[in-house]
Amino acid sequence: MLLQLDLEIVKCVDLHILIIGASGCVGTFAVQIAKHFGANVTGVCSTTNLEMVEALGADQVIDYTKKDFIQDGETFDIIFDAVGKTTFSHCHLALKKKGVYLTVDWPILQALWIPLVSSKKLIFGSAVQNKRDLLFLKELVEKRKIKPIIDRTYPLEQTADAHNYVEKGHKRGNVVITI
Ligand SMILES: NC(=O)c1ccc[n+]([C@@H]2O[C@H](COP(=O)([O-])OP(=O)(O)OC[C@H]3O[C@@H](n4cnc5c(N)ncnc54)[C@H](OP(=O)(O)O)[C@@H]3O)[C@@H](O)[C@H]2O)c1
């Protein structure tokens, strides 16, 4: 979803992005891609993942087990909920006037009525929609501008265990099945 906005990000290096779930698979990539474009990134994660998210380049980190990012009264150009734990309604006060709320969730009805009542946007849907974006990501990986974070590796015959672990919802980055 960040990729849909890439041209705008390139033009606006002063963008301030909040990434909720910055320690997950989608989140760890989102932090790195946003930093690649020069955005100011605030990552939201739990205490155990603060250091890792900072090491990925986040300029600020917020521990969601200690406070809600809404409390500070800070506003962001983009809020990306990479784990679908929030709603537009919860986040809209933390968005700038023309701010964009991106989510991995599918709030279809809200996405229809928000443009009618607000200057803010809600965007959802699949992340990479065309070959150009895929090639762009491939290039970033090959040039080591972004790297996958690997939490655990399981052999193929332990795929069920890998799924059980992932479904607990606390992995850091990615889980790999080796074949
Ligand atoms: N991974 C993919 O390839 C992929 C592809 C397409 C769509 N999606 C969708 O994208 C979403 C995210 O997938 P994912 O694989 O990136 O998730 P994930 O890696 O399983 O997310 C787990 C991470 O989320 C953090 N987290 C849990 N609750 C949180 C909260 N309230 N606030 C902030 N962080 C929180 C956890 O940290 P703590 O343990 O510290 O809480 C953990 O590091 C899912 O809806 C998935 O269906 C994923």
The ligand as an SDF file (V2000), in Angstrom:
LIG
                    3D

 48 52  0  0  0  0  0  0  0  0999 V2000
    2.7370  -11.5960    5.6340 N   0  0  0  0  0  0  0  0  0  0  0  0
    2.2710  -11.5960    4.4080 C   0  0  0  0  0  0  0  0  0  0  0  0
    2.9060  -12.0580    3.4420 O   0  0  0  0  0  0  0  0  0  0  0  0
    0.9000  -10.9970    4.1100 C   0  0  0  0  0  0  0  0  0  0  0  0
    0.4640  -10.9380    2.8020 C   0  0  0  0  0  0  0  0  0  0  0  0
   -0.7690  -10.3630    2.5310 C   0  0  0  0  0  0  0  0  0  0  0  0
   -1.5570   -9.8970    3.5630 C   0  0  0  0  0  0  0  0  0  0  0  0
   -1.1150   -9.9750    4.8520 N   0  0  0  0  0  0  0  0  0  0  0  0
   -1.9730   -9.4600    5.9040 C   0  0  0  0  0  0  0  0  0  0  0  0
   -1.2710   -8.4170    6.5380 O   0  0  0  0  0  0  0  0  0  0  0  0
   -1.5600   -8.4290    7.9380 C   0  0  0  0  0  0  0  0  0  0  0  0
   -0.2670   -8.4990    8.7010 C   0  0  0  0  0  0  0  0  0  0  0  0
    0.4020   -9.6960    8.3730 O   0  0  0  0  0  0  0  0  0  0  0  0
    1.8430   -9.9560    8.9280 P   0  0  0  0  0  0  0  0  0  0  0  0
    2.2590  -11.3010    8.4560 O   0  0  0  0  0  0  0  0  0  0  0  0
    2.7110   -8.7680    8.6560 O   0  0  0  0  0  0  0  0  0  0  0  0
    1.5160   -9.9610   10.4730 O   0  0  0  0  0  0  0  0  0  0  0  0
    2.4440  -10.5970   11.5930 P   0  0  0  0  0  0  0  0  0  0  0  0
    3.8520  -10.5600   11.1400 O   0  0  0  0  0  0  0  0  0  0  0  0
    1.8610  -11.9240   11.9880 O   0  0  0  0  0  0  0  0  0  0  0  0
    2.1880   -9.5710   12.7720 O   0  0  0  0  0  0  0  0  0  0  0  0
    2.6990   -9.9310   13.9870 C   0  0  0  0  0  0  0  0  0  0  0  0
    3.3500   -8.7100   14.5910 C   0  0  0  0  0  0  0  0  0  0  0  0
    2.3180   -7.7650   14.9190 O   0  0  0  0  0  0  0  0  0  0  0  0
    2.6230   -7.2100   16.1750 C   0  0  0  0  0  0  0  0  0  0  0  0
    1.4060   -6.7620   16.8440 N   0  0  0  0  0  0  0  0  0  0  0  0
    0.4120   -7.5390   17.3250 C   0  0  0  0  0  0  0  0  0  0  0  0
   -0.5510   -6.7490   17.8670 N   0  0  0  0  0  0  0  0  0  0  0  0
   -0.1500   -5.4710   17.7150 C   0  0  0  0  0  0  0  0  0  0  0  0
   -0.7010   -4.2120   18.0590 C   0  0  0  0  0  0  0  0  0  0  0  0
   -1.8700   -4.0980   18.6920 N   0  0  0  0  0  0  0  0  0  0  0  0
   -0.0180   -3.0960   17.7510 N   0  0  0  0  0  0  0  0  0  0  0  0
    1.1640   -3.1680   17.1170 C   0  0  0  0  0  0  0  0  0  0  0  0
    1.7570   -4.3300   16.7740 N   0  0  0  0  0  0  0  0  0  0  0  0
    1.1010   -5.4740   17.0590 C   0  0  0  0  0  0  0  0  0  0  0  0
    3.2960   -8.3220   16.9200 C   0  0  0  0  0  0  0  0  0  0  0  0
    4.1570   -7.7900   17.8800 O   0  0  0  0  0  0  0  0  0  0  0  0
    4.0420   -8.2500   19.4400 P   0  0  0  0  0  0  0  0  0  0  0  0
    4.2040   -9.7180   19.4340 O   0  0  0  0  0  0  0  0  0  0  0  0
    5.1610   -7.5590   20.0890 O   0  0  0  0  0  0  0  0  0  0  0  0
    2.6920   -7.8180   19.8810 O   0  0  0  0  0  0  0  0  0  0  0  0
    4.0820   -9.0760   15.8350 C   0  0  0  0  0  0  0  0  0  0  0  0
    5.4150   -8.6190   15.6960 O   0  0  0  0  0  0  0  0  0  0  0  0
   -2.4870   -9.6280    8.1810 C   0  0  0  0  0  0  0  0  0  0  0  0
   -3.8170   -9.1370    8.1980 O   0  0  0  0  0  0  0  0  0  0  0  0
   -2.2490  -10.4930    6.9890 C   0  0  0  0  0  0  0  0  0  0  0  0
   -3.3910  -11.2540    6.6850 O   0  0  0  0  0  0  0  0  0  0  0  0
    0.0940  -10.5130    5.1350 C   0  0  0  0  0  0  0  0  0  0  0  0
  1  2  1  0
  2  3  2  0
  2  4  1  0
  4  5  1  0
  4 48  2  0
  5  6  2  0
  6  7  1  0
  7  8  2  0
  8  9  1  0
  8 48  1  0
  9 10  1  0
  9 46  1  0
 10 11  1  0
 11 12  1  0
 11 44  1  0
 12 13  1  0
 13 14  1  0
 14 15  2  0
 14 16  1  0
 14 17  1  0
 17 18  1  0
 18 19  2  0
 18 20  1  0
 18 21  1  0
 21 22  1  0
 22 23  1  0
 23 24  1  0
 23 42  1  0
 24 25  1  0
 25 26  1  0
 25 36  1  0
 26 27  1  0
 26 35  1  0
 27 28  2  0
 28 29  1  0
 29 30  1  0
 29 35  2  0
 30 31  1  0
 30 32  2  0
 32 33  1  0
 33 34  2  0
 34 35  1  0
 36 37  1  0
 36 42  1  0
 37 38  1  0
 38 39  2  0
 38 40  1  0
 38 41  1  0
 42 43  1  0
 44 45  1  0
 44 46  1  0
 46 47  1  0
M  CHG  2   8   1  16  -1
M  END
$$$$
